[in-house]
């Protein structure tokens, strides 16, 4: 089935957009290549859902809420410094919002 998160936000959409499977993103893997995509997914959960930091951490392989906080801080910094990432994340945010309204 589709593992959607409360609030019309769908982690599968993030996974598709960032090019990883749900199991990759939500699993315990410490793969370096996966980390930026997972950070973006966590950031989007913060932006688009009412979920708390601990709840988001639980969704992402049972991570600690501080991991989610750090991910969010890093993404904000990256977004400010990297235009391409900013556009990518904005585009993804819009797509998810539109899909939620369907």
Buried (B, 14 or more C-beta within 10 A) or exposed (E): EEEEBEEBBBBBBBBBBBEBEBEBBBBEBEEEEBEBBBBBBBBBBBBBBEBEBEBBBBBBBEBEBEBBBEBBEBBEEBBEEEEEBEEBBEEBBEBBEEEBEE
